[in-house]
Amino acid sequence: MFQVRIHGRGGQGVVTAAEMLSIAAFSEGKYAQAFPSFGSERMGAPVVAFCRISDREIRLREPIMEPNAVIVQDRTVIDSANAFQGVVEKGFILVNSSHGMANDLKNVTLKCIGATEIALEHIGRPIPNAVLLGSFAGLTGILKIESVIEAIKTKFSGAIGEKNIAAARVAYDRTLGGA
Amino acid sequence: MLHQLEGSHAIARALALCRPGVVCAYPISPQTHILEGLEELIRSGKLQNCEYLNVESEMGALSVAIGGEAAGVRSYTATSSQGLLYMIEAVYNASGLELPIVMTLGNRALGSPINIWNDHSDAMSVRDSGWIMFFAETNQEAADLHILAFGIAEKVRCPVIVNVDGFILTHAYDRVDIPSQEEVDEFLPPYAPSVSMDVDSPIAIGTMVPPEYFMEVRHLAHRKHEDSLAMIECAGHAFEEKFGRISGGLLRGYNLRNADTIVVAMGSVAGTIKDAVDELNQEGGKFGELSLVCYRPFPEEALRNSLKNAKRVIVVEKSLAVGIGGILSREIELAMKGCDVEVISVIAGLGGRNITKTMLKECFGRKNHEKTTFLGLRNDIIGDQYRRISNDDC
């Protein structure tokens, strides 16, 4: 089982990101379970959402305490939300930041990408969720970028969908390219 | 067909396949997404011949459903928590009038203190109201139970509550198999009430019943519930035959054979319990799990048959009767009267407190339990308050 925890703030599409991840995994024939940390989904408030991906039926219904990957949509919540807590060995941390970040964690891959900047450039709005999922696909290899794109289409239709897809592709290519 | 859906939307789609003619509810978290889903299906024309009514309150919502059913139309409503309390008079009226309404309860704690998170306190507040009550373990079962509920309600002439854990299921994206309209039409015949309100042939329902008849009305309501047990079990088998998966019925055992300790639960926590049971058994334990799907009528005999060979029954319950303790555990204790089985009550997850596999494993593995265990209770918080209560003068 591969477990993902997503941190951010209300309004950044944190819950939608977890849902899109689960839809992408489903489209690859996997079992997936996405759920928010309930109750605090107000604009600007710290928000956490979760996604489990597995080849078998998922029965477990507890918050993810030992994630294989953490996605941080807003780096200002890292300390207060203890966002890196419990990340497993050989796990991944993906941070929305155009500045780098020191990696103090052993055997954990940390990647920073300026997802808000990419979103502003391609979508015109500072919504980094789909962008980060593109980067996530490149970083972890858990999901194909095509599956992520299909999932984005279920949440964003028309021109907004196309812009989000373009932004996710840029993030995917940039992550694979190592830039 | 398989979909990756939010629980609430899976329920809305299953409901639409049941072709209700009246949908009326007042929004309250965590039930709201079900209504939004249904409203969208009606607006887009995917659910036709269905009237969606906006009302001023939950009391109004269930009253509209009562009116709909009395006029012979399949009617649906949904609520949670305080909303259920607000409609309580109509809840008793619906069952007393034998109107087969189906209601989803997105299970949530009751205030005060106000709390929007999940537990089963709301469900327990209507456990004696005469409604049939089911608890869904997964979103697949939540969707399926609605398809089962209308048929059962209409055969028994009794309203049904489908309990779905708020947020944990209603807001979770999961894989759900939504059947086709043809399949559901074959399974669930159109509603054909034997009696209904008709302006051309007037009848009165809901008239006053004097002491000479009231006891008999109540006795017959009880008898009807008891008789429906076999029918509910049958409906579960019929569902499995038609749709090829197990949903509904009275109860469902996991690893019961050779189990010394059987953990009983209702709703979504059963999944985490099964994972805990598997790990304990890998470590040499003898644990099983029993999901109670049908809570009312209470399947006493089926429970006794499933539990009688255990040494210990641990009931994980998401509600508390203040002043006495666990509700379900006491009912199970009565059902096990005469059997040599210890029944332990574990109160868990009140007001949305997380229930983790680690907590459950530690609890199930204990040699001795208090009369009522509160799982994950924060003693640092209760300490001062407890001293304050104890120091009060008599």
Interface residues (C-beta under 8 A of the other chain):
Chain A: A18 E19 S22 I23 F26 S27 Y31 A32 Q33 A34 F35 P36 F38 G39 I58 R59 L60 R61 E62 P63 M65
Chain B: L2 Q4 E6 P30 I116 W117 N118 F167 I168 H171 A172 Y173 D174 R175 S268 V269 A270 G271 T272 K274 D275 G352 N354 I355 T356 K357
